[in-house]
Structure formats: C-alpha cells, structure tokens
Amino acid sequence: PNPNGIGRAVKTLVPGDDWPNDAELLEVSFDSRCKQFPVSELNYLQVFPELESLSISYRQATDDWMPYVAKLKKLKRISCNTRSITDSAFCQLEALTQLGSVNCAFSRRGDKGIAIICQLPKLQQLNIGHTQVTSEGFANLRFAKNISSLYAPRHIEDADLDYINHLPLTHLSLSENKSITDVGFAKL
C-alpha cells in the first residue's frame, strides 16, 4: 500500500488467466510462464488508464507488441528484457514522455533505441547492461538530463564516461567492465 492508503494493484499474466477486471490496475507483467499470448489481446491494456508499470520478459513477445505499449501514455516504468523485440520497434516508446525508468538489460537494444530513450524528459533510471549499445550509442547519454541511476554496457571505455559526467548520478554500475581505468574514473 502507498502512503495514501490506496493499494497497488499488480497482475502477472500466466497461461490460462483471464484479464483482470480492475480499472485501477497499475502494473502488468508478462513473464516466461506465458506460453501463447495473442497480440490482439494486448489492446485490452487500454482498459487500464492508470497503468504505470509494464514488465515484458516473455520470450515470444515480438515487435507487434510495441504499438500497444506505445499507447500507454501514463506508463512510468518499463522493463523489456527480451531479445525478441528489435531495436527499431523499441523506438516507438518515444511517445511515452512519462517514462522515468527503462530497463532493457539482456536485450537487443542498440544505438538506435538508446538515442530515442535518452531524450525522454523524465528518465531517471536506465539499465542498458548486457545490451548491444556501442560507444556511439552511449554518446546519446549526453542528451539525457535527469538520469540518477545507470547500469552501463560492459564494453564502454574511459572516453565514453565524458558523456555522463553531467548527470546527477547517485548510482553507476559498470558491472563486468574491464576497460575503465583510473583515468576514466577521474572523469566522474
């Protein structure tokens, strides 16, 4: 429950589930337990106007899902940890200006997707660890303004840290990075 006494409605959809009948649903998760989930059913997400959080770790999710996700205008958090959605389709999230947290670790996110995501005005948390983002894509972080928590790709180098030294970072993860030296850390 939140401080206002209103419970947080959360639903993880699994095979055989019916859609919940709760217009106040705030969070939906599609996980690996989903065996078959028809794309046409995603239109039902519009029934939840207050939906704030969406998690997609469903391996069969495809690019066809993204137009439905892009309609969720109040979405504040998205976790899209699936390799089956391409970088081009992920770019459709640029319409979601309320997004403050984007987790796309262990996905096929690349430079094109990150260029779009870094321009989201409310973005505060970004996880691009274990993605295909290169130094060229990482350079798009120079356009971000409010990121305070960043999980960086493991293959960035000292020079790439110039792109984030303006950010109000309180958390930076360089997990498994063996390229950053003391010279790079001095830039932070």
C-alpha positions in Angstrom: 0.0 0.0 0.0 1.1 3.5 -0.6 1.1 6.3 2.0 -2.3 7.5 0.8 -3.8 4.2 1.8 -4.5 3.1 -1.8 -3.3 -0.4 -2.6 -1.1 -1.1 -5.6 -2.9 -3.4 -8.0 -0.4 -5.7 -9.6 -1.1 -8.6 -12.0 1.3 -11.1 -13.6 -0.4 -12.8 -16.5 0.2 -16.5 -16.9 -1.3 -19.1 -19.3 -5.0 -19.6 -18.9 -5.5 -16.3 -16.9 -8.4 -14.1 -17.8 -7.7 -10.4 -17.9 -8.4 -8.7 -14.6 -11.5 -6.7 -14.2 -9.9 -3.8 -12.3 -9.6 -0.4 -14.0 -7.2 0.7 -11.2 -4.6 -1.8 -12.2 -1.1 -0.1 -12.0 1.3 -2.9 -13.0 1.2 -5.8 -15.5 3.9 -8.4 -16.0 4.2 -10.8 -19.0 6.8 -13.4 -17.9 8.3 -16.6 -19.2 5.4 -18.7 -17.9 3.3 -17.3 -20.8 3.1 -20.0 -23.5 0.9 -18.3 -26.1 -0.4 -14.8 -25.8 -2.1 -13.4 -28.9 -1.0 -9.9 -29.8 -4.6 -8.9 -30.4 -5.3 -9.3 -26.7 -2.8 -6.5 -25.9 -5.4 -4.0 -27.0 -7.1 -4.8 -23.7 -4.4 -2.9 -21.9 -6.2 0.3 -22.8 -8.8 -0.6 -20.2 -6.3 0.3 -17.5 -5.9 4.1 -17.9 -3.7 4.3 -14.8 -1.2 1.6 -15.8 2.2 2.8 -14.6 4.4 -0.2 -14.9 4.9 -2.9 -17.5 7.3 -5.8 -17.5 7.9 -7.9 -20.6 10.2 -10.9 -20.1 8.1 -13.1 -22.3 10.3 -14.7 -25.0 7.5 -14.8 -27.6 6.9 -11.1 -27.4 7.5 -9.5 -30.8 7.8 -6.2 -32.5 4.0 -6.4 -32.9 3.6 -5.7 -29.2 5.2 -2.2 -29.3 2.3 -0.3 -30.9 0.1 -1.4 -28.0 2.7 -0.5 -25.4 3.2 2.9 -27.1 -0.5 3.7 -26.3 0.1 3.5 -22.6 0.6 7.2 -22.1 0.8 7.1 -18.2 3.5 4.4 -18.2 6.3 5.4 -15.8 8.3 2.2 -15.8 9.1 -0.4 -18.4 11.2 -3.5 -18.2 11.7 -5.1 -21.5 14.2 -7.9 -21.0 13.5 -9.9 -24.1 15.7 -10.4 -27.2 12.7 -11.0 -29.4 11.8 -7.3 -29.7 14.1 -5.4 -32.1 15.7 -2.0 -31.5 13.6 -0.4 -34.3 10.4 -1.5 -32.6 11.6 -0.3 -29.2 11.9 3.2 -30.7 8.1 3.5 -30.6 8.5 4.3 -26.9 9.4 7.9 -27.7 5.8 8.8 -27.3 5.8 7.7 -23.6 7.0 11.0 -22.1 6.2 10.0 -18.6 8.7 7.1 -18.5 11.1 7.6 -15.7 12.6 4.1 -15.6 13.7 2.0 -18.5 15.2 -1.5 -18.0 16.3 -3.2 -21.2 19.2 -5.3 -19.9 19.9 -8.6 -21.6 18.0 -7.4 -24.7 18.9 -6.5 -28.3 18.7 -2.7 -27.5 21.3 -1.0 -29.6 22.3 2.5 -30.5 19.1 3.5 -32.3 16.8 2.6 -29.3 19.1 4.3 -26.8 19.1 7.5 -28.9 15.3 7.7 -28.5 15.2 6.7 -24.8 17.9 9.2 -23.8 15.6 12.0 -25.0 12.7 11.1 -22.6 12.3 14.2 -20.4 11.6 12.3 -17.1 14.1 9.5 -17.5 15.9 8.9 -14.1 16.8 5.2 -14.2 18.3 3.4 -17.2 19.6 -0.1 -17.3 21.4 -0.9 -20.6 23.7 -3.5 -19.1 24.3 -6.6 -21.3 22.9 -4.9 -24.5 24.3 -4.2 -27.9 24.8 -0.5 -27.2 28.2 0.6 -28.5 30.3 3.7 -27.6 28.4 5.5 -30.4 25.1 4.8 -28.8 26.4 5.5 -25.3 27.2 9.0 -26.6 23.5 9.8 -26.7 23.6 10.0 -22.9 25.0 13.5 -23.4 21.3 14.5 -24.2 19.9 13.0 -21.1 19.3 15.4 -18.2 18.0 13.6 -15.1 19.5 10.1 -15.0 20.5 9.3 -11.4 20.8 5.6 -11.8 22.7 4.0 -14.7 23.7 0.4 -15.4 26.1 0.8 -18.3 27.1 -1.7 -21.0 30.2 -3.7 -20.1 32.2 -2.7 -23.2 32.4 1.1 -22.7 35.8 2.8 -22.3 37.3 5.7 -20.5 36.4 8.2 -23.2 32.7 7.2 -23.0 32.5 8.5 -19.5 32.6 12.0 -20.8 29.0 11.5 -21.9 27.7 11.0 -18.4 29.8 13.3 -16.2 27.0 16.0 -16.4 24.3 13.6 -15.0 23.2 13.7 -11.4 24.2 10.1 -10.8 23.8 8.6 -7.4 24.3 5.0 -8.7 26.5 3.9 -11.5 27.1 0.2 -12.3 30.0 -0.8 -14.5 29.5 -4.4 -13.9 31.9 -6.7 -15.6 33.7 -3.8 -17.3 37.4 -4.3 -17.6 38.1 -1.3 -19.9 37.6 1.6 -17.4 40.8 2.7 -15.8 41.6 5.2 -13.0 41.8 7.9 -15.7 38.2 7.2 -16.7 37.0 7.2 -13.1 38.7 10.5 -12.5 36.2 12.0 -15.1 33.3 11.2 -12.8 
